[in-house]
Amino acid sequence: MEKVAARYVYTLDGGGPIRDGYVEYGPDGVVAGVGQCSNLDSEKTFIEGAVVPGFVNAHCHVELSYMWKLFRKGTGMAGFIDQINALRDTKPMEEKLEDIRFRMDQMWERGVSAMADISNCADSFAIKQESPMYTRTFLEVFGTEPEDCPEVIKAVLELQRKAESFGLDAAPTPHACYTMSPELLTASSREGLKSGFLSFHSEETQEEEDMLKFGRGPMWDNRKAAGMSVPPVCGKSSLLYFIDRLAEVHPAPFKENILLVHEVCMDQEGIDAVKRVMEHPFIALCPCSNLFIHNALPDVPLMRKNGLKLTVGTDSLSSNDDLDIVRELLCLQEHFEGLELNELLTWACLNGAAFLSKEDTLGSIQVGKKPGLVAIENLDAEGRLTAGSHSHRIV
């Protein structure tokens, strides 16, 4: 039996952190005991910072890791899309795989125990199969032309079969309203919901809202200039439009776990609509990515006020400088007052595990669970994150 002690142990089992706490665990990483140290001087392994459960990266595109440091910041979504179209597939496969493997290993060593990952191809499948990290793969589809919908669905179902041949949990998922015909948005949602899970980029930018509400703005102009069909101008937010397309799959309520990614423009009307039709909605906050692309953040206080289940993701290295959950938590702490580390970790660990339906084993430090144990070091005197805070895996 091994034992680690720390200034703070964040169990996330409903209470606050244990001051001068310890965790005992077996050789397989299963938690055997948790408590408060009676004599710190007798502890062989002591972390001056915090011991926390393994993180869940609730939104990542690890296959895009080869795009690190290639993008200009602050271009807005239209400019970002132009860059990704120009830079996609600009490296040989050998380099792509090397970058994916490096980032997967790095995330694991920093404490990510599970990940909800977006894939557009099979590049990451073998590496995920080899990784000790649990991943659920969302096979994202695009297609603005209605007549292409059957072929797109046929292709993504073939990709799903390939992912499953690697032993991965995987299913189709829609990308976003602005890259899909109404028909494809509904069809891909229908296929994804069969798995019990869906992930959807929603309300990431005001440019997206302007497309749907008014038929104008940089993204509208971008699509039209490229000769693509645009989504119907409905006078509604992109979130409400998505809910309308879900209604074509089956009537509400939706009992599946649905992850709404970004939600920078989410307002009370959208929150009320989500609560009416979704029994298990989750929000994936990716603050560093939001600042990278368009220097905006979601209304986190409004989400907290309404009791939404928040999770934390890194997005990809096309829109972020790192895949570091601690950095995302620090960003949230710096931009929103009143966020204590216990709440931030609940989002980054327990809620992410709940979205993946892995909360029986992951997300909190409790006897019998195997969440992974992670050290966060360089906290300040009050136990808050600092610019020097960093994480590493204990087990």
LUMRONU-465946 format. One record per residue (C-alpha): x, y, z; residue in three letters. Coordinates in steps of 0.2 Angstrom, whole numbers, padded with zeros to 4 digits, always signed. Layout:
# LUMRONU-465946
XYZAla;...
# end
This chain:
# LUMRONU-465946
+0000+0000+0000Met;+0006+0017-0005Glu;+0002+0034+0004Lys;+0004+0052-0001Val;+0000+0067+0010Ala;-0003+0085+0005Ala;-0007+0102+0012Arg;-0024+0100+0003Tyr;-0033+0084-0003Val;-0047+0088-0014Tyr;-0058+0073-0013Thr;-0073+0081-0022Leu;-0085+0070-0013Asp;-0097+0084-0008Gly;-0086+0093+0005Gly;-0071+0105+0004Gly;-0053+0100+0004Pro;-0045+0091+0018Ile;-0031+0101+0026Arg;-0015+0091+0029Asp;-0023+0076+0022Gly;-0018+0059+0015Tyr;-0023+0046+0002Val;-0019+0028+0003Glu;-0019+0018-0013Tyr;-0015+0001-0019Gly;-0003-0004-0033Pro;-0017-0004-0046Asp;-0021+0014-0041Gly;-0037+0010-0032Val;-0040+0022-0017Val;-0039+0012+0000Ala;-0041+0026+0012Gly;-0043+0045+0014Val;-0041+0056+0030Gly;-0031+0069+0039Gln;-0013+0066+0044Cys;-0010+0065+0063Ser;+0008+0068+0061Asn;+0015+0077+0046Leu;+0033+0074+0051Asp;+0030+0055+0049Ser;+0024+0056+0031Glu;+0037+0050+0018Lys;+0028+0058+0003Thr;+0021+0076+0006Phe;+0015+0088-0008Ile;+0016+0106-0002Glu;+0001+0110-0014Gly;-0014+0099-0017Ala;-0018+0081-0022Val;-0033+0080-0033Val;-0042+0067-0044Pro;-0037+0064-0062Gly;-0043+0077-0074Phe;-0056+0075-0088Val;-0052+0085-0103Asn;-0070+0087-0109Ala;-0066+0094-0126His;-0050+0091-0137Cys;-0045+0089-0155His;-0029+0079-0152Val;-0027+0075-0170Glu;-0024+0093-0174Leu;-0008+0093-0162Ser;+0003+0096-0177Tyr;-0005+0113-0179Met;+0004+0120-0164Trp;+0010+0138-0166Lys;+0004+0139-0184Leu;-0011+0151-0181Phe;-0013+0169-0179Arg;-0022+0175-0164Lys;-0037+0186-0163Gly;-0044+0183-0181Thr;-0062+0179-0176Gly;-0070+0163-0182Met;-0071+0167-0200Ala;-0052+0171-0200Gly;-0049+0155-0190Phe;-0058+0144-0202Ile;-0048+0151-0217Asp;-0032+0147-0207Gln;-0038+0129-0203Ile;-0043+0126-0221Asn;-0026+0132-0227Ala;-0015+0123-0214Leu;-0024+0106-0213Arg;-0014+0092-0219Asp;+0002+0102-0221Thr;+0013+0090-0212Lys;+0017+0072-0217Pro;+0008+0058-0207Met;+0024+0053-0198Glu;+0025+0070-0190Glu;+0007+0071-0186Lys;+0007+0054-0177Leu;+0023+0059-0167Glu;+0014+0075-0162Asp;-0002+0066-0157Ile;+0008+0053-0146Arg;+0018+0067-0138Phe;+0003+0077-0133Arg;-0007+0061-0127Met;+0008+0056-0116Asp;+0010+0074-0110Gln;-0008+0076-0105Met;-0007+0059-0096Trp;+0008+0064-0086Glu;+0000+0081-0081Arg;-0015+0071-0074Gly;-0028+0069-0088Val;-0037+0052-0084Ser;-0050+0054-0097Ala;-0054+0064-0113Met;-0069+0068-0124Ala;-0060+0070-0140Asp;-0066+0075-0158Ile;-0059+0066-0173Ser;-0062+0069-0191Asn;-0051+0055-0197Cys;-0043+0039-0190Ala;-0026+0047-0186Asp;-0027+0046-0167Ser;-0035+0029-0166Phe;-0020+0017-0163Ala;-0012+0030-0151Ile;-0028+0031-0141Lys;-0029+0012-0140Gln;-0012+0011-0133Glu;-0014+0025-0120Ser;-0019+0022-0102Pro;-0031+0037-0104Met;-0049+0033-0106Tyr;-0056+0042-0122Thr;-0073+0044-0130Arg;-0071+0049-0148Thr;-0084+0060-0156Phe;-0083+0058-0175Leu;-0087+0075-0181Glu;-0095+0078-0198Val;-0096+0093-0210Phe;-0106+0096-0225Gly;-0116+0112-0231Thr;-0124+0104-0246Glu;-0141+0095-0242Pro;-0138+0082-0256Glu;-0122+0077-0249Asp;-0130+0071-0232Cys;-0132+0052-0236Pro;-0114+0050-0242Glu;-0107+0060-0227Val;-0117+0049-0215Ile;-0111+0033-0224Lys;-0093+0039-0222Ala;-0094+0043-0204Val;-0102+0026-0200Leu;-0088+0018-0208Glu;-0076+0028-0198Leu;-0086+0023-0182Gln;-0083+0004-0187Arg;-0065+0008-0189Lys;-0064+0016-0172Ala;-0073+0002-0164Glu;-0061-0010-0171Ser;-0047-0002-0161Phe;-0058-0005-0145Gly;-0063+0014-0144Leu;-0080+0021-0138Asp;-0085+0031-0153Ala;-0100+0038-0162Ala;-0104+0052-0175Pro;-0108+0070-0169Thr;-0112+0086-0178Pro;-0099+0100-0179His;-0109+0116-0178Ala;-0123+0125-0187Cys;-0113+0135-0199Tyr;-0103+0120-0206Thr;-0119+0109-0209Met;-0135+0108-0219Ser;-0150+0107-0208Pro;-0152+0089-0215Glu;-0135+0084-0210Leu;-0136+0092-0193Leu;-0151+0081-0189Thr;-0145+0065-0197Ala;-0128+0066-0188Ser;-0137+0070-0171Ser;-0148+0055-0174Arg;-0134+0043-0176Glu;-0124+0051-0162Gly;-0138+0050-0149Leu;-0139+0031-0152Lys;-0123+0030-0142Ser;-0131+0040-0127Gly;-0119+0055-0130Phe;-0118+0070-0141Leu;-0105+0085-0142Ser;-0109+0101-0152Phe;-0099+0117-0155His;-0112+0130-0150Ser;-0113+0149-0149Glu;-0094+0150-0150Glu;-0094+0168-0157Thr;-0106+0182-0161Gln;-0101+0179-0179Glu;-0111+0163-0178Glu;-0126+0171-0170Glu;-0126+0185-0184Asp;-0127+0171-0197Met;-0142+0163-0190Leu;-0151+0178-0183Lys;-0148+0191-0197Phe;-0140+0182-0212Gly;-0124+0194-0211Arg;-0107+0196-0204Gly;-0090+0189-0208Pro;-0094+0170-0207Met;-0110+0173-0218Trp;-0099+0182-0231Asp;-0085+0169-0229Asn;-0097+0155-0233Arg;-0106+0164-0248Lys;-0089+0169-0255Ala;-0084+0151-0255Ala;-0100+0146-0264Gly;-0106+0136-0250Met;-0124+0135-0244Ser;-0128+0144-0228Val;-0139+0139-0214Pro;-0157+0146-0214Pro;-0159+0163-0207Val;-0171+0160-0193Cys;-0170+0175-0182Gly;-0165+0163-0167Lys;-0148+0160-0159Ser;-0138+0145-0165Ser;-0142+0136-0149Leu;-0161+0137-0152Leu;-0158+0132-0170Tyr;-0149+0117-0164Phe;-0163+0112-0152Ile;-0175+0114-0167Asp;-0165+0102-0177Arg;-0164+0090-0162Leu;-0183+0090-0162Ala;-0183+0082-0179Glu;-0174+0067-0172Val;-0187+0063-0158His;-0198+0074-0147Pro;-0191+0080-0131Ala;-0185+0076-0118Pro;-0168+0071-0122Phe;-0161+0059-0109Lys;-0144+0057-0117Glu;-0128+0066-0111Asn;-0127+0082-0122Ile;-0111+0092-0122Leu;-0113+0110-0128Leu;-0095+0116-0132Val;-0090+0135-0129His;-0107+0144-0127Glu;-0099+0161-0127Val;-0115+0169-0132Cys;-0127+0159-0121Met;-0140+0169-0113Asp;-0155+0166-0101Gln;-0167+0162-0116Glu;-0155+0148-0122Gly;-0152+0141-0104Ile;-0171+0140-0102Asp;-0173+0131-0118Ala;-0159+0119-0114Val;-0167+0115-0097Lys;-0184+0112-0105Arg;-0178+0099-0118Val;-0162+0091-0111Met;-0161+0080-0095Glu;-0142+0079-0095His;-0135+0095-0102Pro;-0116+0099-0099Phe;-0106+0114-0105Ile;-0088+0113-0110Ala;-0078+0128-0106Leu;-0063+0131-0116Cys;-0057+0149-0110Pro;-0040+0149-0117Cys;-0046+0144-0135Ser;-0060+0158-0134Asn;-0048+0171-0130Leu;-0036+0165-0143Phe;-0048+0166-0157Ile;-0060+0181-0153His;-0055+0188-0136Asn;-0071+0184-0128Ala;-0077+0172-0114Leu;-0094+0164-0109Pro;-0105+0171-0095Asp;-0099+0159-0082Val;-0108+0168-0068Pro;-0125+0166-0077Leu;-0121+0148-0080Met;-0117+0145-0062Arg;-0133+0155-0056Lys;-0143+0143-0067Asn;-0135+0127-0060Gly;-0128+0121-0076Leu;-0115+0107-0076Lys;-0099+0114-0081Leu;-0084+0105-0088Thr;-0067+0110-0094Val;-0058+0107-0110Gly;-0043+0113-0119Thr;-0049+0113-0137Asp;-0035+0110-0150Ser;-0017+0117-0153Leu;-0024+0126-0168Ser;-0033+0138-0155Ser;-0022+0136-0140Asn;-0004+0137-0135Asp;-0005+0121-0123Asp;-0016+0107-0118Leu;-0015+0110-0100Asp;-0030+0109-0089Ile;-0022+0119-0074Val;-0019+0133-0086Arg;-0038+0133-0091Glu;-0043+0133-0073Leu;-0031+0148-0069Leu;-0038+0157-0084Cys;-0056+0155-0076Leu;-0050+0160-0059Gln;-0042+0176-0066Glu;-0057+0181-0076His;-0071+0177-0064Phe;-0072+0182-0046Glu;-0077+0170-0032Gly;-0071+0154-0040Leu;-0063+0143-0027Glu;-0052+0129-0032Leu;-0064+0116-0026Asn;-0077+0122-0038Glu;-0065+0123-0052Leu;-0059+0105-0049Leu;-0077+0099-0048Thr;-0079+0105-0066Trp;-0062+0098-0072Ala;-0064+0081-0064Cys;-0081+0076-0057Leu;-0092+0084-0070Asn;-0082+0078-0084Gly;-0082+0061-0078Ala;-0101+0062-0076Ala;-0103+0068-0094Phe;-0093+0052-0099Leu;-0104+0042-0087Ser;-0087+0037-0079Lys;-0091+0044-0062Glu;-0092+0027-0054Asp;-0073+0026-0056Thr;-0066+0043-0060Leu;-0069+0061-0055Gly;-0067+0060-0036Ser;-0056+0053-0023Ile;-0066+0039-0014Gln;-0062+0022-0007Val;-0064+0009-0021Gly;-0062+0021-0035Lys;-0048+0023-0047Lys;-0048+0041-0052Pro;-0029+0044-0054Gly;-0020+0055-0041Leu;-0013+0071-0047Val;-0002+0084-0038Ala;-0004+0103-0041Ile;+0010+0112-0035Glu;+0015+0131-0033Asn;-0002+0137-0025Leu;-0002+0153-0016Asp;-0004+0155+0003Ala;-0023+0154+0002Glu;-0022+0138-0009Gly;-0026+0147-0025Arg;-0018+0144-0042Leu;-0004+0155-0048Thr;+0005+0158-0064Ala;+0018+0145-0058Gly;+0005+0132-0054Ser;+0008+0115-0063His;+0002+0097-0061Ser;+0010+0080-0062His;+0003+0063-0060Arg;+0006+0053-0044Ile;-0003+0037-0050Val;
# end
